[in-house]
Amino acid sequence: MRIAYLDCFSGMSGDMFLGALVDADVPVKLLEETVAGLNIGARLEISRVNRSGITATKVDVYSHGEKDLPREVYWEQRERDEVSARSPSAANREREIDGHAHDGQSHEHSHEHEDPRSGAPRQPHSQAHQHEQGHPREDSHGRGLTEIKQIISGAAINETAKRTAIAIFEALGMAEAKIHNSDIGTVHFHEVGAVDAMVDIVCAAVGAETLRVDEIICSPLNVGGGTVKCTHGTFPVPTPATVELLKGVPAYSSGIQAELVTPTGAAIVKTLARRFSAFPPMTIEKTGYGAGTRDFPGHANVVRLTLGEAQLLDGASSSQEMITVLEANLDDLNPQIFGYVIDRLLQEGALDAFCVPVQMKKNRPGMLLTVLCKPEDALRLTDLVFAETTTLGVRRRDEKRQTLARCWVNVQTRWGEVRMKLASMNGTVTNYAPEYEDCRRIASERHVPLKDVMQEAVREYLQSGIDKSPPRRQR
């Protein structure tokens, strides 16, 4: 089974994840085409940087020709603009106090403060975004979830990536709605709806799919410390939105006084990662490092992405894990809703979800809804079942699950490339099947029957001579 491991010892943000993807050989052209397809006036700038001795890839987002500022920088600049508008003399006095020279440095040079979130030297005020009357541009702030979904739905990316990107934004929306005690439909993304966050999220969805892994695993997250200024005031790190998003996720602080996990980074990890653990047994194929902007002394401000084949313990022919089973009996739910509920559960991280007809009390026909999930997701998915169905109770139990080793191989059909998933026991392939989403996409794009694409993929696999045995664990 091919896996990816995210090591977030210095937190996680959207730009750090994109940098790790590029460093792990996700094509830059693919991400650039993705950004262009959003049609929101954005572009990427890729560079190589050094973070405490580690060379990493840095990804910056430019909006309408200018680098987007982190939210802390924007709010500080807005306050300065308001002071200047009220009293130019007071603003001059403030600049004289704040910009006093050190070792003969000029006033302009001394204004390159560090951004408390990413640690980058802030741009001098003359180079920063100048928002009319101190307000953000309408095209990059204050977007509602409906508008964001429309932009993503119209982008030139595949349907799976669209669903993933929308799920990330919905996770952000639910966190904001809960914090502010409002409906998700009324939430406007003041910071996370900015152009740079839209680019980060959509490119993260496209890039993660390009990795073609069966599972993304994440380390515990180093959240940082201190305080940060947001739309509604100054809050401790991690911010309320980040805390809400990281429910059920192992997190800690190493003592660094900075916001290391942003809401966007938390939403990306929570949506993409299937589980959180220490470094898993694996045969390492490649590693990518994505850089944050700040260069902490003695601490590499990077996220590490490691790709490879999962390995079993010596002598094992399959792996064993604990999962949680959620069940609810339903006899009064509109049948039209079942499909939507199943889709929502899978989007929110359920390992599987299905319904079985049952005969209930008073001889009522009903459905048994069953959800398989990671133990850390059980509470969140239980809340979703309560919210989306008519049940008054959800049963829960933990069970052991045995799974075969899996891996991917690619086969070339006359219409395009298709992934084949192989399952093996004791080094011998026992099952193989074409990836449904690949076949579905080809059938739709090339206007050929889906069954023909799937049949040819199997035929090409059997005739290809591809090594059908996943790599074994090295002693």
Buried (B, 14 or more C-beta within 10 A) or exposed (E): BBBBBBBBBBBBBBBBBBBBBBBBEBEBEBBBEBBBBBEBBBBBEBEEBEBBEEEBBBBBBBBBEEBBBBBBBBBBBBEBBEBBEEEEEEBEEBBEEEBEEEEEEEEEEBBEBBBBBBBBEBBBBEEBBEBEEBEBBEEBBBBBBEEBBEBBEEBEBBEBBBBBBBBBBBBBBBBBBBBEEEEBEEBBBBBBBBBBBBBBBBBBBBBBBBBBBBBBBBBBBBBBBBBBBBEEEEBEBBBBBBBBBBBBBEBEBEEBEBBBBBBBBBBBBBBBBBBBEEEBEBBEEEBBBBBBBBBBEEBBBBBBBBBBBBBBEEEEBBBEEEBBBBBBBBBEBEEEEBEEBBEBBBBBBBBEBBBEEEEBEEEEEBBBBBBBBBBBBBBBBBEBBBEBBEBEEBEBEEEEEEEBBBBBBBBEBEBBEBBBBBBBEEEEBEEBBBBEBBBBBBBEEEEBEEEBBBBBBBEBBEEBEBEBBBBBBEE
